[in-house]
């Protein structure tokens, strides 16, 4: 479990995830987001390597979340048609730290895997 500490609340954190979409037809233009304990943050595509895309968000405004609250991360992504979404290298770190929470799961069993 990850809790919202005072340091995380004040400094912010980085959420990063590699996604790969496989489908026939036109590319899915869905903008993925991550919900953190009910608060949604859109992810920005920052890199592409082959069929994989790296998305990230810097979270500084914790909205209604309070210090000490457990953080639950949920990926939000709308699948289209026969699309399959693969997830790799999910990371969350303090903005001023080299330490991070990491979970590498793939393929995703559904469109909203919970970490």
C-alpha positions as CSV (number, residue, x, y, z in Angstrom):
1,X,0.0,0.0,0.0
2,X,1.0,3.6,-0.7
3,X,-0.2,6.3,1.6
4,X,-0.3,10.0,0.9
5,X,2.5,11.3,3.1
6,X,3.2,14.9,3.9
7,X,6.3,14.8,1.8
8,X,4.3,13.4,-1.2
9,X,1.5,15.9,-0.6
10,X,4.0,18.8,-0.7
11,X,6.4,17.6,-3.4
12,X,4.1,15.7,-5.7
13,X,4.7,12.4,-7.5
14,X,5.3,10.9,-11.0
15,X,3.1,8.1,-12.4
16,X,4.5,6.4,-15.5
17,X,3.2,3.5,-17.6
18,X,4.1,1.8,-20.9
19,X,1.1,0.8,-23.0
20,X,0.8,-1.1,-26.2
21,X,-2.5,-1.3,-28.1
22,X,-3.2,-4.1,-30.6
23,X,-6.3,-3.8,-32.9
24,X,-7.3,-3.9,-36.5
25,X,-8.4,-0.7,-38.2
26,X,-7.7,2.8,-37.2
27,X,-5.6,3.7,-34.2
28,X,-7.5,4.3,-30.9
29,X,-7.3,8.0,-30.0
30,X,-8.3,7.4,-26.4
31,X,-6.4,9.6,-23.9
32,X,-5.7,7.3,-21.0
33,X,-5.9,8.5,-17.4
34,X,-5.1,7.2,-14.0
35,X,-7.5,7.5,-11.1
36,X,-5.9,7.9,-7.7
37,X,-8.4,7.1,-5.0
38,X,-11.2,8.5,-7.1
39,X,-9.4,11.5,-8.5
40,X,-8.7,11.3,-12.3
41,X,-5.5,12.6,-13.9
42,X,-5.0,12.5,-17.7
43,X,-1.8,10.9,-18.9
44,X,0.5,12.5,-21.5
45,X,2.3,10.5,-24.2
46,X,6.0,11.3,-23.8
47,X,7.8,8.6,-25.8
48,X,7.3,5.9,-28.3
49,X,9.5,2.8,-28.9
50,X,8.2,0.5,-31.6
51,X,4.6,-0.4,-30.7
52,X,5.0,0.8,-27.1
53,X,4.1,4.3,-25.8
54,X,5.3,5.8,-22.5
55,X,2.6,7.8,-20.7
56,X,3.1,9.9,-17.6
57,X,1.6,12.5,-15.3
58,X,3.1,14.6,-12.5
59,X,0.6,14.9,-9.7
60,X,1.0,17.9,-7.5
61,X,-2.6,18.8,-6.7
62,X,-4.1,16.0,-4.6
63,X,-7.6,17.5,-4.8
64,X,-9.8,16.1,-2.0
65,X,-7.2,13.5,-0.9
66,X,-5.8,13.9,2.7
67,X,-2.5,13.1,4.3
68,X,-2.4,9.5,5.6
69,X,-5.0,8.3,3.0
70,X,-4.2,5.0,1.2
71,X,-3.7,5.6,-2.5
72,X,-5.4,3.2,-5.0
73,X,-4.3,3.5,-8.6
74,X,-6.7,2.5,-11.5
75,X,-5.8,2.8,-15.2
76,X,-8.7,4.2,-17.2
77,X,-8.7,3.3,-20.9
78,X,-11.6,2.7,-23.4
79,X,-11.0,-0.3,-25.6
80,X,-12.4,-0.2,-29.1
81,X,-13.6,-3.2,-31.1
82,X,-11.2,-6.1,-31.0
83,X,-8.5,-4.0,-29.2
84,X,-6.2,-5.6,-26.7
85,X,-4.2,-3.4,-24.3
86,X,-0.9,-4.5,-22.9
87,X,0.7,-2.9,-19.9
88,X,4.3,-2.9,-18.8
89,X,6.5,-1.2,-16.3
90,X,4.1,0.7,-14.1
91,X,6.0,3.2,-11.8
92,X,5.1,5.7,-9.2
93,X,7.7,7.8,-7.5
94,X,8.1,10.9,-5.4
95,X,9.1,13.8,-7.6
96,X,12.3,14.3,-5.6
97,X,13.3,10.6,-5.2
98,X,14.9,7.8,-7.0
99,X,12.8,5.2,-5.2
100,X,9.6,4.1,-6.8
101,X,6.7,1.6,-6.6
102,X,6.8,-0.6,-9.6
103,X,4.4,-3.3,-10.9
104,X,5.0,-5.0,-14.2
105,X,1.8,-6.8,-15.4
106,X,0.9,-7.8,-18.9
107,X,-1.3,-8.4,-20.8
108,X,-3.9,-6.6,-18.9
109,X,-6.9,-8.8,-18.0
110,X,-9.3,-5.9,-18.5
111,X,-9.4,-2.2,-19.4
112,X,-9.0,-1.0,-15.8
113,X,-6.3,-3.0,-13.9
114,X,-5.9,-1.9,-10.3
115,X,-2.5,-1.7,-8.7
